[in-house]
Amino acid sequence: MMTLQQFAKKLGVCYKTAWRYWDRGELNALQTPTGRIIVECNKEGDVREGFKNKGERIEKENNGDKNVL
């Protein structure tokens, strides 16, 4: 598990972009009572595990599909 800030940094996007993913319900994440957003990922920190669609977004982005975001 990692914070949304850590997730954004590892993914290579700004915090606001990661927050939008979370706000749209695209992340396997939960919000603590204090407001911190925790993204679930595997022990190696594979950010693809943070997405509900298991990395499909990253694969589309790498293939040049600009309509994903």
Backbone atoms as SQL, in Angstrom:
CREATE TABLE atoms (id INTEGER PRIMARY KEY, chain TEXT, resi INTEGER, resn TEXT, atom TEXT, x REAL, y REAL, z REAL);
INSERT INTO atoms VALUES
  (1, 'A', 1, 'MET', 'N', 0.844, -1.178, 0.000),
  (2, 'A', 1, 'MET', 'CA', 0.000, 0.000, 0.000),
  (3, 'A', 1, 'MET', 'C', 0.884, 1.235, 0.000),
  (4, 'A', 2, 'MET', 'N', 0.376, 2.303, -0.605),
  (5, 'A', 2, 'MET', 'CA', 1.107, 3.555, -0.621),
  (6, 'A', 2, 'MET', 'C', 0.113, 4.708, -0.672),
  (7, 'A', 3, 'THR', 'N', 0.579, 5.875, -0.293),
  (8, 'A', 3, 'THR', 'CA', -0.292, 7.043, -0.328),
  (9, 'A', 3, 'THR', 'C', -0.522, 7.447, -1.788),
  (10, 'A', 4, 'LEU', 'N', -1.525, 8.258, -1.988),
  (11, 'A', 4, 'LEU', 'CA', -1.816, 8.729, -3.339),
  (12, 'A', 4, 'LEU', 'C', -0.645, 9.537, -3.878),
  (13, 'A', 5, 'GLN', 'N', 0.018, 10.300, -3.030),
  (14, 'A', 5, 'GLN', 'CA', 1.183, 11.080, -3.447),
  (15, 'A', 5, 'GLN', 'C', 2.299, 10.153, -3.937),
  (16, 'A', 6, 'GLN', 'N', 2.572, 9.097, -3.203),
  (17, 'A', 6, 'GLN', 'CA', 3.598, 8.131, -3.599),
  (18, 'A', 6, 'GLN', 'C', 3.209, 7.434, -4.903),
  (19, 'A', 7, 'PHE', 'N', 1.923, 7.082, -5.015),
  (20, 'A', 7, 'PHE', 'CA', 1.412, 6.435, -6.217),
  (21, 'A', 7, 'PHE', 'C', 1.617, 7.326, -7.436),
  (22, 'A', 8, 'ALA', 'N', 1.281, 8.612, -7.303),
  (23, 'A', 8, 'ALA', 'CA', 1.435, 9.563, -8.408),
  (24, 'A', 8, 'ALA', 'C', 2.901, 9.672, -8.827),
  (25, 'A', 9, 'LYS', 'N', 3.778, 9.773, -7.856),
  (26, 'A', 9, 'LYS', 'CA', 5.200, 9.898, -8.147),
  (27, 'A', 9, 'LYS', 'C', 5.715, 8.657, -8.869),
  (28, 'A', 10, 'LYS', 'N', 5.331, 7.490, -8.405),
  (29, 'A', 10, 'LYS', 'CA', 5.782, 6.231, -9.012),
  (30, 'A', 10, 'LYS', 'C', 5.207, 6.079, -10.420),
  (31, 'A', 11, 'LEU', 'N', 3.977, 6.545, -10.620),
  (32, 'A', 11, 'LEU', 'CA', 3.327, 6.459, -11.916),
  (33, 'A', 11, 'LEU', 'C', 3.869, 7.506, -12.885),
  (34, 'A', 12, 'GLY', 'N', 4.445, 8.582, -12.340),
  (35, 'A', 12, 'GLY', 'CA', 5.001, 9.638, -13.184),
  (36, 'A', 12, 'GLY', 'C', 3.974, 10.672, -13.604),
  (37, 'A', 13, 'VAL', 'N', 2.947, 10.862, -12.767),
  (38, 'A', 13, 'VAL', 'CA', 1.927, 11.879, -13.035),
  (39, 'A', 13, 'VAL', 'C', 1.855, 12.819, -11.837),
  (40, 'A', 14, 'CYS', 'N', 1.227, 13.960, -12.022),
  (41, 'A', 14, 'CYS', 'CA', 1.088, 14.878, -10.896),
  (42, 'A', 14, 'CYS', 'C', 0.015, 14.361, -9.934),
  (43, 'A', 15, 'TYR', 'N', 0.046, 14.868, -8.722),
  (44, 'A', 15, 'TYR', 'CA', -0.895, 14.437, -7.691),
  (45, 'A', 15, 'TYR', 'C', -2.335, 14.644, -8.144),
  (46, 'A', 16, 'LYS', 'N', -2.611, 15.773, -8.786),
  (47, 'A', 16, 'LYS', 'CA', -3.977, 16.091, -9.204),
  (48, 'A', 16, 'LYS', 'C', -4.520, 15.045, -10.186),
  (49, 'A', 17, 'THR', 'N', -3.666, 14.557, -11.079),
  (50, 'A', 17, 'THR', 'CA', -4.082, 13.516, -12.028),
  (51, 'A', 17, 'THR', 'C', -4.431, 12.239, -11.287),
  (52, 'A', 18, 'ALA', 'N', -3.581, 11.851, -10.338),
  (53, 'A', 18, 'ALA', 'CA', -3.852, 10.657, -9.535),
  (54, 'A', 18, 'ALA', 'C', -5.141, 10.846, -8.733),
  (55, 'A', 19, 'TRP', 'N', -5.357, 12.043, -8.226),
  (56, 'A', 19, 'TRP', 'CA', -6.574, 12.322, -7.470),
  (57, 'A', 19, 'TRP', 'C', -7.801, 12.175, -8.366),
  (58, 'A', 20, 'ARG', 'N', -7.687, 12.624, -9.614),
  (59, 'A', 20, 'ARG', 'CA', -8.811, 12.465, -10.551),
  (60, 'A', 20, 'ARG', 'C', -9.109, 10.986, -10.793),
  (61, 'A', 21, 'TYR', 'N', -8.063, 10.151, -10.931),
  (62, 'A', 21, 'TYR', 'CA', -8.275, 8.707, -11.069),
  (63, 'A', 21, 'TYR', 'C', -9.074, 8.186, -9.878),
  (64, 'A', 22, 'TRP', 'N', -8.665, 8.603, -8.681),
  (65, 'A', 22, 'TRP', 'CA', -9.356, 8.158, -7.466),
  (66, 'A', 22, 'TRP', 'C', -10.786, 8.682, -7.434),
  (67, 'A', 23, 'ASP', 'N', -10.994, 9.941, -7.768),
  (68, 'A', 23, 'ASP', 'CA', -12.309, 10.561, -7.735),
  (69, 'A', 23, 'ASP', 'C', -13.274, 9.885, -8.705),
  (70, 'A', 24, 'ARG', 'N', -12.755, 9.403, -9.831),
  (71, 'A', 24, 'ARG', 'CA', -13.593, 8.710, -10.819),
  (72, 'A', 24, 'ARG', 'C', -13.803, 7.242, -10.471),
  (73, 'A', 25, 'GLY', 'N', -13.179, 6.783, -9.385),
  (74, 'A', 25, 'GLY', 'CA', -13.356, 5.405, -8.960),
  (75, 'A', 25, 'GLY', 'C', -12.514, 4.408, -9.731),
  (76, 'A', 26, 'GLU', 'N', -11.411, 4.865, -10.322),
  (77, 'A', 26, 'GLU', 'CA', -10.577, 3.995, -11.137),
  (78, 'A', 26, 'GLU', 'C', -9.463, 3.315, -10.357),
  (79, 'A', 27, 'LEU', 'N', -9.308, 3.645, -9.085),
  (80, 'A', 27, 'LEU', 'CA', -8.225, 3.078, -8.294),
  (81, 'A', 27, 'LEU', 'C', -8.746, 2.141, -7.216),
  (82, 'A', 28, 'ASN', 'N', -7.944, 1.143, -6.904),
  (83, 'A', 28, 'ASN', 'CA', -8.196, 0.295, -5.742),
  (84, 'A', 28, 'ASN', 'C', -7.631, 1.056, -4.548),
  (85, 'A', 29, 'ALA', 'N', -8.427, 1.934, -3.997),
  (86, 'A', 29, 'ALA', 'CA', -7.944, 2.810, -2.934),
  (87, 'A', 29, 'ALA', 'C', -9.046, 3.052, -1.915),
  (88, 'A', 30, 'LEU', 'N', -8.621, 3.457, -0.741),
  (89, 'A', 30, 'LEU', 'CA', -9.566, 3.810, 0.311),
  (90, 'A', 30, 'LEU', 'C', -9.113, 5.107, 0.969),
  (91, 'A', 31, 'GLN', 'N', -10.045, 5.768, 1.587),
  (92, 'A', 31, 'GLN', 'CA', -9.733, 7.011, 2.281),
  (93, 'A', 31, 'GLN', 'C', -9.855, 6.787, 3.779),
  (94, 'A', 32, 'THR', 'N', -8.809, 7.165, 4.493),
  (95, 'A', 32, 'THR', 'CA', -8.807, 6.999, 5.944),
  (96, 'A', 32, 'THR', 'C', -9.715, 8.053, 6.575),
  (97, 'A', 33, 'PRO', 'N', -10.088, 7.873, 7.844),
  (98, 'A', 33, 'PRO', 'CA', -10.918, 8.872, 8.517),
  (99, 'A', 33, 'PRO', 'C', -10.268, 10.257, 8.566),
  (100, 'A', 34, 'THR', 'N', -8.935, 10.304, 8.469),
  (101, 'A', 34, 'THR', 'CA', -8.246, 11.601, 8.480),
  (102, 'A', 34, 'THR', 'C', -8.152, 12.215, 7.094),
  (103, 'A', 35, 'GLY', 'N', -8.609, 11.496, 6.062),
  (104, 'A', 35, 'GLY', 'CA', -8.637, 12.039, 4.714),
  (105, 'A', 35, 'GLY', 'C', -7.539, 11.538, 3.796),
  (106, 'A', 36, 'ARG', 'N', -6.572, 10.820, 4.318),
  (107, 'A', 36, 'ARG', 'CA', -5.478, 10.306, 3.490),
  (108, 'A', 36, 'ARG', 'C', -6.001, 9.207, 2.577),
  (109, 'A', 37, 'ILE', 'N', -5.577, 9.229, 1.324),
  (110, 'A', 37, 'ILE', 'CA', -5.984, 8.228, 0.349),
  (111, 'A', 37, 'ILE', 'C', -4.865, 7.198, 0.231),
  (112, 'A', 38, 'ILE', 'N', -5.208, 5.942, 0.441),
  (113, 'A', 38, 'ILE', 'CA', -4.250, 4.840, 0.394),
  (114, 'A', 38, 'ILE', 'C', -4.584, 3.973, -0.817),
  (115, 'A', 39, 'VAL', 'N', -3.595, 3.776, -1.691),
  (116, 'A', 39, 'VAL', 'CA', -3.762, 2.963, -2.893),
  (117, 'A', 39, 'VAL', 'C', -3.181, 1.587, -2.613),
  (118, 'A', 40, 'GLU', 'N', -3.944, 0.557, -2.935),
  (119, 'A', 40, 'GLU', 'CA', -3.482, -0.813, -2.732),
  (120, 'A', 40, 'GLU', 'C', -2.659, -1.252, -3.935),
  (121, 'A', 41, 'CYS', 'N', -1.503, -1.850, -3.668),
  (122, 'A', 41, 'CYS', 'CA', -0.653, -2.403, -4.714),
  (123, 'A', 41, 'CYS', 'C', 0.073, -3.597, -4.132),
  (124, 'A', 42, 'ASN', 'N', 0.802, -4.310, -4.977),
  (125, 'A', 42, 'ASN', 'CA', 1.495, -5.490, -4.462),
  (126, 'A', 42, 'ASN', 'C', 2.754, -5.084, -3.696),
  (127, 'A', 43, 'LYS', 'N', 3.425, -6.030, -3.102),
  (128, 'A', 43, 'LYS', 'CA', 4.579, -5.743, -2.255),
  (129, 'A', 43, 'LYS', 'C', 5.723, -5.100, -3.018),
  (130, 'A', 44, 'GLU', 'N', 5.829, -5.364, -4.330),
  (131, 'A', 44, 'GLU', 'CA', 6.892, -4.772, -5.131),
  (132, 'A', 44, 'GLU', 'C', 6.577, -3.337, -5.529),
  (133, 'A', 45, 'GLY', 'N', 5.381, -2.868, -5.204),
  (134, 'A', 45, 'GLY', 'CA', 4.995, -1.505, -5.534),
  (135, 'A', 45, 'GLY', 'C', 4.588, -1.329, -6.983),
  (136, 'A', 46, 'ASP', 'N', 4.079, -2.398, -7.599),
  (137, 'A', 46, 'ASP', 'CA', 3.633, -2.342, -8.990),
  (138, 'A', 46, 'ASP', 'C', 2.398, -1.451, -9.068),
  (139, 'A', 47, 'VAL', 'N', 2.523, -0.283, -9.689),
  (140, 'A', 47, 'VAL', 'CA', 1.414, 0.674, -9.717),
  (141, 'A', 47, 'VAL', 'C', 0.233, 0.177, -10.542),
  (142, 'A', 48, 'ARG', 'N', 0.458, -0.784, -11.445),
  (143, 'A', 48, 'ARG', 'CA', -0.670, -1.310, -12.221),
  (144, 'A', 48, 'ARG', 'C', -1.710, -1.953, -11.320),
  (145, 'A', 49, 'GLU', 'N', -1.265, -2.486, -10.199),
  (146, 'A', 49, 'GLU', 'CA', -2.194, -3.116, -9.264),
  (147, 'A', 49, 'GLU', 'C', -3.108, -2.084, -8.603),
  (148, 'A', 50, 'GLY', 'N', -2.728, -0.812, -8.650),
  (149, 'A', 50, 'GLY', 'CA', -3.554, 0.230, -8.054),
  (150, 'A', 50, 'GLY', 'C', -4.810, 0.527, -8.847),
  (151, 'A', 51, 'PHE', 'N', -4.789, 0.211, -10.143),
  (152, 'A', 51, 'PHE', 'CA', -5.959, 0.459, -10.982),
  (153, 'A', 51, 'PHE', 'C', -6.916, -0.709, -10.911),
  (154, 'A', 52, 'LYS', 'N', -8.191, -0.409, -10.937),
  (155, 'A', 52, 'LYS', 'CA', -9.207, -1.460, -10.889),
  (156, 'A', 52, 'LYS', 'C', -9.175, -2.319, -12.141),
  (157, 'A', 53, 'ASN', 'N', -8.748, -1.761, -13.278),
  (158, 'A', 53, 'ASN', 'CA', -8.711, -2.529, -14.515),
  (159, 'A', 53, 'ASN', 'C', -7.344, -3.178, -14.734),
  (160, 'A', 54, 'LYS', 'N', -6.549, -3.299, -13.666),
  (161, 'A', 54, 'LYS', 'CA', -5.285, -4.051, -13.644),
  (162, 'A', 54, 'LYS', 'C', -4.291, -3.614, -14.708),
  (163, 'A', 55, 'GLY', 'N', -4.119, -2.311, -14.874),
  (164, 'A', 55, 'GLY', 'CA', -3.064, -1.812, -15.752),
  (165, 'A', 55, 'GLY', 'C', -3.476, -1.576, -17.182),
  (166, 'A', 56, 'GLU', 'N', -4.735, -1.770, -17.518),
  (167, 'A', 56, 'GLU', 'CA', -5.180, -1.545, -18.888),
  (168, 'A', 56, 'GLU', 'C', -4.910, -0.100, -19.303),
  (169, 'A', 57, 'ARG', 'N', -5.099, 0.836, -18.389),
  (170, 'A', 57, 'ARG', 'CA', -4.865, 2.246, -18.690),
  (171, 'A', 57, 'ARG', 'C', -3.408, 2.485, -19.074),
  (172, 'A', 58, 'ILE', 'N', -2.487, 1.915, -18.330),
  (173, 'A', 58, 'ILE', 'CA', -1.071, 2.125, -18.604),
  (174, 'A', 58, 'ILE', 'C', -0.709, 1.540, -19.960),
  (175, 'A', 59, 'GLU', 'N', -1.223, 0.370, -20.292),
  (176, 'A', 59, 'GLU', 'CA', -0.941, -0.237, -21.576),
  (177, 'A', 59, 'GLU', 'C', -1.477, 0.625, -22.707),
  (178, 'A', 60, 'LYS', 'N', -2.673, 1.182, -22.567),
  (179, 'A', 60, 'LYS', 'CA', -3.232, 2.057, -23.595),
  (180, 'A', 60, 'LYS', 'C', -2.392, 3.311, -23.747),
  (181, 'A', 61, 'GLU', 'N', -1.947, 3.891, -22.620),
  (182, 'A', 61, 'GLU', 'CA', -1.126, 5.088, -22.689),
  (183, 'A', 61, 'GLU', 'C', 0.187, 4.799, -23.398),
  (184, 'A', 62, 'ASN', 'N', 0.777, 3.655, -23.139),
  (185, 'A', 62, 'ASN', 'CA', 2.035, 3.293, -23.770),
  (186, 'A', 62, 'ASN', 'C', 1.870, 3.006, -25.256),
  (187, 'A', 63, 'ASN', 'N', 0.665, 2.669, -25.680),
  (188, 'A', 63, 'ASN', 'CA', 0.401, 2.415, -27.095),
  (189, 'A', 63, 'ASN', 'C', 0.012, 3.694, -27.831),
  (190, 'A', 64, 'GLY', 'N', 0.026, 4.823, -27.146),
  (191, 'A', 64, 'GLY', 'CA', -0.234, 6.092, -27.796),
  (192, 'A', 64, 'GLY', 'C', -1.691, 6.486, -27.863),
  (193, 'A', 65, 'ASP', 'N', -2.572, 5.827, -27.140),
  (194, 'A', 65, 'ASP', 'CA', -3.982, 6.174, -27.141),
  (195, 'A', 65, 'ASP', 'C', -4.179, 7.385, -26.240),
  (196, 'A', 66, 'LYS', 'N', -4.315, 8.560, -26.841),
  (197, 'A', 66, 'LYS', 'CA', -4.416, 9.804, -26.070),
  (198, 'A', 66, 'LYS', 'C', -5.813, 10.054, -25.520),
  (199, 'A', 67, 'ASN', 'N', -6.801, 9.270, -25.924),
  (200, 'A', 67, 'ASN', 'CA', -8.175, 9.472, -25.472),
  (201, 'A', 67, 'ASN', 'C', -8.468, 8.792, -24.144),
  (202, 'A', 68, 'VAL', 'N', -7.471, 8.178, -23.525),
  (203, 'A', 68, 'VAL', 'CA', -7.683, 7.441, -22.282),
  (204, 'A', 68, 'VAL', 'C', -7.968, 8.383, -21.138),
  (205, 'A', 69, 'LEU', 'N', -7.238, 9.476, -21.066),
  (206, 'A', 69, 'LEU', 'CA', -7.429, 10.403, -19.961),
  (207, 'A', 69, 'LEU', 'C', -8.642, 11.197, -20.245);
